[in-house]
Amino acid sequence: MTVRIGGVLLAAGRSRRFGSDKRMARLASGETVLDRAVAAFAPAVDELVLVIGAADEPGAFAAWFPGVRIFRARDSAAGMGSSLAEAIRAAPAWSGCLVGLADMPFISPGTVRAVRAAMGEEIVVPRYRGQSGHPVGFPHRVFAALSALQGEAGARALVLAESARCRFLDVDDQGVLADVDTPEALRAAEAAWAC
């Protein structure tokens, strides 16, 4: 059987704390937060699914990211868990998937590749200095549990429940911890990474 690993990049949030659409926030390089997240993910997976919100226009995202499958989560207002569950239920026959957050633009592409390479039947969680981060690799055996998620809570409870079957991958990449929920957090992260 051919092993196909998909990627699910969650970009359906409403950016309440950011004050504007943080996906479109510009980095010093001129890239947007979403550009950087997609660029880190896409080369590491066999198919990348970008999960957008119910109010988003799929055509605009499809034109922006040719080759990326755009999935509009109709229940995105219910929260991240609901959006992820919808995307997993609609996923093709993958052997596993990497799940990441679009507001984490400082993850090294090498880290995404390392998580993918470590995948088997265990959940793979990157860890920086003892703290768990993203993206998380999920084998197909937990897709039913992922597809049952509801509300705002993501897959953290599943990772805890499956802790005996998790592989924690120590990485030298603090980007696995850095999400940008506010403009101040984005500026601080950029200063820390000098990118």
C-alpha positions in Angstrom: 0.0 0.0 0.0 1.3 3.5 -0.9 1.9 5.7 2.1 0.3 9.1 1.5 0.7 11.8 4.2 -1.6 14.8 4.0 -1.3 18.1 5.6 -4.1 20.1 7.3 -3.3 23.7 7.9 -6.0 25.4 10.0 -6.7 28.9 8.9 -10.4 29.3 9.7 -10.1 31.4 12.9 -11.6 34.9 13.2 -8.5 36.7 14.4 -10.4 38.4 17.2 -7.4 39.3 19.3 -5.3 40.4 16.3 -7.8 43.1 15.4 -7.6 42.3 11.6 -7.1 39.2 9.5 -3.8 37.9 10.8 -3.4 35.5 7.9 -2.8 38.6 5.7 -0.4 40.3 8.2 2.9 41.1 6.5 6.2 40.0 7.7 9.3 42.1 7.2 10.2 39.9 4.2 7.0 41.0 2.5 5.3 37.6 2.8 2.1 37.2 4.7 1.7 35.0 7.8 -0.2 32.6 5.6 2.3 32.6 2.8 5.0 31.5 5.3 2.9 28.8 6.9 1.9 27.3 3.5 5.5 27.4 2.3 6.8 25.5 5.3 4.1 22.8 5.0 3.5 22.2 1.3 6.8 20.5 0.4 6.6 18.1 3.3 3.2 16.5 2.5 1.7 14.7 -0.4 -1.4 16.9 -0.4 -2.0 20.1 1.6 -5.5 21.1 2.7 -5.9 24.7 3.7 -8.9 25.0 6.0 -10.7 28.4 5.8 -13.7 29.8 7.5 -17.3 29.7 6.5 -17.3 33.4 5.6 -14.1 33.1 3.4 -14.2 32.9 -0.4 -12.6 29.7 -1.5 -11.9 31.0 -5.0 -9.6 33.7 -3.7 -7.6 31.2 -1.7 -7.4 28.8 -4.6 -6.0 31.5 -6.9 -3.5 32.5 -4.1 -2.3 29.0 -3.5 -2.5 26.9 -6.7 -1.9 23.2 -6.0 -3.3 23.5 -2.4 -6.7 22.1 -1.8 -9.0 24.6 -0.2 -11.6 23.4 2.3 -14.2 25.7 3.7 -15.3 24.6 7.2 -19.0 25.4 7.3 -19.0 25.1 11.1 -15.8 27.2 11.7 -17.7 29.5 14.0 -17.9 26.7 16.5 -14.1 26.6 16.9 -10.9 25.0 15.8 -11.9 21.4 16.9 -15.0 21.6 14.7 -13.1 22.9 11.7 -10.4 20.1 12.1 -13.1 17.5 12.4 -14.8 18.6 9.2 -11.6 18.6 7.3 -10.7 15.1 8.5 -14.1 13.8 7.6 -13.6 15.1 4.0 -10.0 14.0 3.7 -8.9 11.5 1.0 -7.5 8.1 1.8 -4.4 9.3 3.6 -2.1 7.1 5.7 -1.8 9.9 8.2 -1.7 13.7 8.3 0.2 16.6 9.8 -2.0 19.2 11.5 -0.7 22.7 11.9 -1.9 26.2 12.6 -1.7 29.0 10.0 -0.8 31.6 12.7 2.6 29.8 13.3 4.7 31.2 10.5 8.1 30.7 12.1 8.2 26.8 12.1 11.2 25.6 10.1 10.3 23.6 7.0 13.0 21.2 8.2 10.9 20.6 11.3 7.8 19.8 9.3 9.8 17.3 7.2 11.2 15.7 10.4 7.7 15.2 11.8 6.6 13.7 8.6 9.6 11.4 8.5 9.0 10.2 12.0 5.4 9.2 11.3 4.3 5.6 11.7 1.5 4.3 14.0 2.4 6.8 16.8 1.2 10.4 17.1 4.3 12.5 16.5 4.6 15.7 18.6 7.6 18.1 18.1 9.0 19.4 21.4 11.2 22.4 22.0 13.0 22.4 25.4 10.3 20.2 26.9 7.3 22.1 25.5 5.1 20.4 22.9 4.3 22.3 19.8 3.1 22.0 16.2 2.7 20.5 13.6 1.5 17.2 15.1 1.5 14.1 13.0 -1.5 11.8 13.3 -1.7 8.2 12.0 -4.8 7.1 10.2 -5.8 5.0 13.2 -6.9 8.2 15.1 -8.8 9.8 12.2 -12.1 8.7 13.7 -11.3 10.4 17.0 -10.2 13.6 15.1 -13.4 13.6 13.1 -15.4 13.6 16.3 -13.8 16.7 17.7 -16.2 19.6 18.6 -16.0 23.2 19.6 -12.9 25.2 20.2 -10.7 22.5 21.8 -8.3 21.1 19.2 -6.7 17.6 19.4 -4.8 18.2 22.7 -7.1 15.9 24.6 -6.6 13.2 22.0 -2.8 13.6 22.3 -3.1 13.3 26.1 -5.3 10.2 25.9 -2.9 8.6 23.5 0.3 9.7 25.4 1.5 6.1 25.6 1.4 5.9 21.8 3.0 9.3 21.2 6.5 10.0 20.0 7.9 13.2 21.2 10.4 14.6 18.7 12.9 17.0 20.3 13.7 19.8 17.8 15.9 22.8 17.9 13.1 25.0 16.6 11.3 27.4 18.9 9.0 28.2 16.0 7.0 25.1 17.0 5.7 27.1 20.0 5.3 30.6 18.5 1.7 31.5 17.4 0.9 35.1 16.6 -2.4 36.0 18.2 -1.7 39.7 18.4 0.3 42.3 16.3 2.6 42.6 19.3 3.3 38.9 19.3 4.0 39.0 15.6 6.5 41.8 16.0 8.2 40.1 19.0 8.5 36.8 17.1 10.0 38.6 14.1 12.5 40.3 16.3 13.4 37.0 18.0 13.9 35.3 14.6 15.3 38.3 12.8 13.5 37.3 9.7 
